[in-house]
C-alpha cells in the first residue's frame, strides 16, 4: 500500500527533474535520473522518456537517444509518436548518422505514422551532411507527394541538394561544388557555370572567375 501511494509522487518528481535537465541541456544528468528510477524500481513514464530523448538529442548523443527510443517502445507506452520520432531523427542528424535517420523513417512508415515537416527537414539534413544526395532527393519527393509545405531550413537544404545533384551529374567534386556556391549566383547561372567548367577543364577557380566576368558583361557562352 505504501508503494502505491509513493510511486506516483516519485514518477512525477523524477520526470520533473529529467525535464529540467532537458531544458538545461544536461543530458548526463537526465540519464543519471533515469538510471536512478530503474534502481528504485520506479518505471519511467512517457514524460520521463520523452525528456530523456530530447536531452540526448540536444546533447548530440544520437546513440543514447535511439536506445531510449527502443526502451520506450519495449515498455509499450503510448507517447506523442511523431514528437518522439522527430527527436530521434534530429539526434541522428546532429550525429551525422544518415543510415539511422532513414531507419527511423522506415519504422514510421511501418507504424503508419505520417512524417511531419520537422521529420523531413532532419532526414534531408542528415543525408545532405554526408552527401547522400539521391536519398535526400527521395525524401524531398516524398514530402512533395505528401503535400507538405517546407520550412525555411528545408528550403535552403532543397536548393543545396538540387545544386549538389547537378554537380554530381556533371562530374564535379564536392570541393569544386562548394566553391561554386560561394559565388552566390542565381541557379540558372550556376547551372551554366557548371557546364562550362565541365567542358573547359583545368583550374576551377580560373574558369569560375571567367564565368563570373562573362555573366557581369552579359556575354554569350562559348
C-alpha positions in Angstrom: 0.0 0.0 0.0 2.8 2.4 0.8 4.5 1.8 -2.6 1.2 2.5 -4.3 1.0 6.0 -2.7 4.6 6.9 -3.0 5.3 5.7 -6.6 3.1 8.3 -8.4 4.9 11.1 -6.5 8.2 9.5 -7.3 7.4 9.3 -11.0 6.3 13.0 -11.0 9.4 14.1 -9.2 11.8 12.2 -11.4 10.0 13.3 -14.6 10.1 16.9 -13.5 13.9 16.6 -12.8 14.6 15.0 -16.2 12.5 17.7 -17.9 14.6 20.3 -16.1 17.8 18.6 -17.3 16.4 18.5 -20.8 15.7 22.3 -20.8 19.1 22.9 -19.3 20.7 20.7 -22.0 22.2 18.4 -19.3 21.9 15.0 -20.9 24.3 13.3 -18.5 22.1 14.3 -15.5 18.9 13.3 -17.4 20.3 9.8 -18.0 21.5 9.6 -14.4 18.0 10.3 -13.1 16.6 7.6 -15.5 19.1 5.2 -14.1 18.1 6.1 -10.5 14.5 5.4 -11.4 15.3 1.9 -12.5 17.4 1.2 -9.4 14.5 2.5 -7.2 12.1 0.2 -9.3 10.2 3.2 -10.4 9.1 2.7 -14.0 9.8 5.7 -16.3 6.7 7.1 -17.9 6.2 8.8 -21.3 7.3 12.2 -19.9 10.5 10.7 -18.5 11.4 9.0 -21.8 10.4 12.0 -23.9 12.5 14.4 -21.9 15.4 12.0 -21.8 15.4 11.5 -25.6 15.1 15.3 -26.2 18.0 15.9 -23.7 20.2 13.4 -25.7 19.1 15.0 -29.0 20.2 18.4 -27.7 23.5 17.0 -26.4 24.3 15.3 -29.8 24.0 11.9 -28.2 22.3 10.1 -31.0 23.1 6.5 -29.8 21.6 7.2 -26.4 18.6 8.8 -27.9 17.9 5.8 -30.1 18.5 3.5 -27.2 15.9 5.3 -25.1 13.5 5.2 -28.1 13.9 1.4 -28.1 13.2 1.3 -24.4 10.1 3.4 -24.8 8.6 1.0 -27.4 9.6 -2.0 -25.4 7.7 -0.6 -22.4 4.6 -0.4 -24.6 3.9 3.2 -23.6 1.8 5.5 -25.8 3.7 8.7 -26.4 3.2 11.5 -28.8 4.7 9.3 -31.5 5.6 12.0 -34.1 7.4 14.1 -31.5 9.4 11.1 -30.3 10.4 10.1 -33.8 11.3 13.6 -34.7 13.6 13.9 -31.6 15.3 10.6 -32.6 15.8 11.6 -36.3 17.1 15.0 -35.2 19.6 13.3 -32.9 20.8 11.1 -35.8 21.0 14.2 -38.0 23.2 16.0 -35.4 25.4 12.9 -35.1 25.7 12.7 -38.9 24.1 9.2 -38.9 22.0 9.2 -42.1 21.5 5.5 -42.0 19.9 5.6 -38.6 17.8 8.6 -39.6 16.4 6.6 -42.6 15.9 3.6 -40.4 13.7 5.6 -38.1 11.8 6.9 -41.2 11.3 3.2 -42.2 9.9 2.5 -38.7 7.5 5.4 -39.0 6.1 4.0 -42.3 5.7 0.6 -40.8 3.8 2.1 -37.8 1.8 4.1 -40.3 2.9 7.4 -38.7 3.0 10.3 -41.2 6.3 12.2 -41.1 6.0 15.9 -40.5 7.9 18.8 -42.0 10.3 18.5 -39.0 10.9 14.8 -39.7 11.7 15.5 -43.4 13.9 18.5 -42.5 16.0 16.5 -40.1 16.2 13.5 -42.5 17.2 15.6 -45.5 19.8 17.4 -43.5 21.2 14.1 -42.2 21.6 12.8 -45.8 22.9 16.2 -47.1 25.6 16.4 -44.5 27.1 13.1 -45.7 26.4 14.0 -49.4 23.8 11.3 -49.8 22.1 13.4 -52.4 20.0 10.7 -54.0 18.5 9.8 -50.7 17.9 13.5 -49.8 16.1 13.9 -53.2 14.0 10.9 -52.5 12.8 12.4 -49.2 12.1 15.7 -50.9 10.0 13.7 -53.4 8.1 12.0 -50.6 7.5 15.3 -48.9 6.2 16.9 -52.1 3.9 13.9 -52.6 2.6 14.3 -49.1 1.8 18.0 -50.0 3.7 19.3 -47.0 4.9 22.9 -47.1 8.7 23.2 -46.5 10.0 25.5 -43.7 12.9 27.9 -44.2 15.6 25.4 -43.2 14.2 22.9 -45.6 14.0 25.4 -48.5 17.8 26.0 -48.0 18.5 22.3 -48.0 16.3 21.7 -51.0 18.3 24.3 -53.0 21.6 22.8 -51.9 20.5 19.2 -52.6 19.4 20.2 -56.1 22.7 22.1 -56.8 24.7 19.2 -55.5 22.8 16.7 -57.6 23.6 18.9 -60.6 27.3 19.0 -59.6 27.3 15.2 -59.3 25.8 14.8 -62.8 28.5 16.9 -64.5 31.3 15.2 -62.5 32.5 18.0 -60.2 34.0 17.1 -56.8 32.3 18.3 -53.5 35.1 20.9 -53.0 34.5 22.3 -56.5 30.8 22.4 -55.9 31.3 24.2 -52.6 33.5 26.8 -54.2 30.8 27.5 -56.8 28.2 28.1 -54.0 30.4 30.9 -52.7 29.8 32.8 -55.9 26.2 33.4 -54.8 25.0 33.1 -58.4 21.3 32.6 -59.4 20.6 28.9 -60.1 20.4 29.4 -63.8 23.9 30.9 -63.9 25.2 28.3 -61.6 24.0 25.6 -64.0 25.6 27.3 -67.0 28.8 27.8 -65.0 28.9 24.1 -64.2 28.5 23.2 -67.8 31.4 25.4 -68.9 33.6 24.3 -66.1 33.0 20.7 -67.2 33.9 21.4 -70.8 36.9 23.6 -70.1 38.7 21.5 -67.5 41.8 22.9 -65.8 41.7 25.2 -62.8 38.2 25.5 -61.3 39.0 28.9 -59.8 40.3 30.3 -63.1 37.3 29.2 -65.1 34.9 30.1 -62.3 36.2 33.7 -62.4 35.9 33.7 -66.1 32.2 32.7 -65.8 31.6 35.5 -63.4 33.1 38.1 -65.6 31.1 36.8 -68.6 27.9 36.9 -66.6 28.5 40.5 -65.4 29.3 41.6 -69.0 26.3 39.7 -70.4 28.4 37.8 -72.9 27.3 34.7 -74.7 28.7 31.3 -73.7 31.4 29.8 -76.0 
